[in-house]
Amino acid sequence: MVVLILHMAFGYDSINDFYKVVAIFFYICDNGVVESQVKVHTLGTNSWRMVQGDFPVPMGSSLKFVSGTLKWISCNDDYNEVVSFDLANESYRKFLQPNYEGFVDRGNVILGVLKDCLCILTPSYALSYVWLMKEYGNEVSWTKLFSVPDVNDLFFF
C-alpha cells in the first residue's frame, strides 16, 4: 500500500470538553482499490485512536470546522456530497450540496464558515454565489445569500 492523501484538521468537542486532531489517510491498495483510515488524537493524551468506517475522500483542502463537526466535500459521486464528521461521537454522515439552479463545477466549490454556519462559494468568471446552510444538516435550508461580480473586473491590463 502507498499513502495517497493525508488530511489533518483540528476542532473542539463541546459535548466531552476536548480538543481533537483528526488525521484522514487514503491508500491505494495493490489491486487499485482506495481505502481510508481515520485516526483521532484527543489533546492531553499520548495516543491516537483508530475510527472504524470507510470514509469518503476529501477534495483538496476543504476541511472546515463548524458546529462541533469537521466538514469536507467528497471526491466521490461527482463532488455532490458534503461529509460531516462529528467530533463527539466520532462518526460521519453525508448530505447534498445546494441545488445550484444551473451549471456549477462542483469540483471547484469552496467551503467556508459564516455566522457559525457552513457556507459554499461557487467560483465562476460570470457570477459567483455564496450559499449558506442555515440549519445544520438540513439540505433544504441551503440559501443563496449573494452574488459576486465577474472576477475579470479585478484586472487592470
C-alpha positions in Angstrom: 0.0 0.0 0.0 1.0 3.6 -0.7 -0.4 6.6 1.1 -2.2 8.7 -1.5 -3.6 11.5 0.6 -3.3 12.8 4.2 -5.6 15.4 5.6 -5.4 16.8 9.1 -7.9 19.1 10.9 -8.4 20.4 14.4 -11.6 21.1 16.3 -13.4 21.3 19.7 -15.7 18.5 21.0 -18.0 20.6 23.2 -20.0 17.6 24.4 -17.0 16.0 26.1 -15.0 19.2 26.5 -11.9 18.1 24.5 -9.9 19.5 21.6 -9.2 16.8 19.0 -6.9 16.4 16.0 -8.2 14.2 13.2 -5.9 12.6 10.6 -7.5 11.1 7.4 -5.4 8.8 5.4 -6.2 7.3 2.0 -4.3 4.4 0.5 -4.1 2.8 -2.9 -4.0 -0.9 -2.5 -2.1 -3.3 -4.8 -5.4 -4.1 -6.6 -6.1 -0.4 -7.2 -8.8 -0.1 -4.6 -8.7 3.1 -2.5 -9.2 2.5 1.2 -9.4 5.1 4.1 -8.3 5.2 7.6 -9.2 7.9 10.2 -7.3 8.4 13.5 -8.2 10.8 16.3 -5.9 12.3 18.9 -7.5 13.9 22.0 -5.3 16.7 23.3 -3.9 15.8 26.7 -3.5 12.1 25.8 -0.4 10.4 24.4 -2.1 8.2 21.7 -4.1 8.1 18.5 -7.3 6.1 18.2 -8.5 4.4 15.0 -12.0 5.2 13.9 -13.9 2.4 12.2 -15.5 3.1 8.8 -14.9 3.7 5.2 -14.6 7.4 4.9 -15.2 9.4 1.7 -12.1 11.1 0.3 -11.9 14.9 0.9 -11.4 17.2 -2.1 -8.3 19.3 -1.8 -8.0 21.2 1.5 -11.8 21.5 2.0 -11.9 20.5 5.7 -13.7 23.1 7.8 -14.8 23.1 11.5 -18.4 24.2 12.3 -21.0 23.2 14.9 -18.8 20.5 16.5 -18.1 18.8 13.2 -15.5 18.7 10.5 -16.9 19.2 7.0 -15.5 18.4 3.6 -16.5 18.0 0.0 -16.3 14.4 -1.0 -14.4 13.5 -4.2 -16.9 10.6 -4.6 -20.2 10.9 -6.6 -19.2 13.8 -8.8 -18.4 16.0 -5.8 -22.0 16.3 -4.9 -21.8 15.4 -1.2 -20.7 17.2 1.9 -19.3 14.9 4.6 -19.8 15.8 8.2 -17.6 14.1 10.9 -19.0 14.6 14.4 -16.1 15.1 16.9 -18.2 13.9 19.9 -19.3 10.5 18.6 -16.5 10.2 16.0 -18.8 9.1 13.2 -19.8 10.7 9.9 -22.8 11.4 7.7 -23.3 12.8 4.2 -25.7 15.4 2.8 -26.1 17.1 -0.6 -24.8 20.4 -1.7 -27.3 23.1 -2.7 -29.3 22.9 -5.9 -27.3 25.5 -7.7 -30.0 26.2 -10.3 -27.6 26.0 -13.2 -24.1 24.8 -14.1 -21.6 24.8 -11.3 -18.3 22.9 -11.4 -18.9 21.0 -8.1 -15.2 20.0 -8.0 -14.3 23.7 -7.8 -16.5 24.9 -4.9 -15.0 26.3 -1.7 -16.3 25.5 1.8 -16.3 28.2 4.4 -17.8 29.2 7.7 -20.1 32.2 8.1 -22.0 33.1 11.2 -21.3 29.6 12.7 -22.9 28.1 9.6 -21.5 26.1 6.7 -21.2 28.1 3.5 -20.2 27.4 -0.1 -18.7 29.7 -2.6 -19.2 28.7 -6.3 -16.4 30.5 -8.2 -17.1 31.5 -11.7 -15.9 34.0 -14.3 -19.5 35.3 -14.7 -21.2 35.4 -11.3 -20.1 33.6 -8.2 -22.5 32.8 -5.5 -22.3 32.3 -1.7 -24.7 29.7 -0.3 -25.4 29.2 3.5 -26.8 26.2 5.3 -29.0 28.0 7.8 -29.9 24.8 9.8 -27.1 22.3 10.4 -27.6 19.1 8.4 -30.8 20.2 6.7 -30.3 20.1 3.0 -33.4 22.2 2.4 -32.0 25.1 4.4 -29.3 25.9 1.8 -29.9 29.6 0.9 -28.3 31.7 -1.7 -27.0 34.8 0.2 -25.5 36.9 -2.5 -23.6 37.0 -5.8 -20.1 38.3 -6.6 -19.4 40.0 -9.9 -17.1 38.7 -12.6 -13.5 38.2 -11.3 -12.1 39.7 -14.6 -13.2 43.1 -13.5 -10.4 43.0 -10.9 -7.6 43.0 -13.6 -6.3 46.3 -14.9 -4.4 45.2 -18.1 
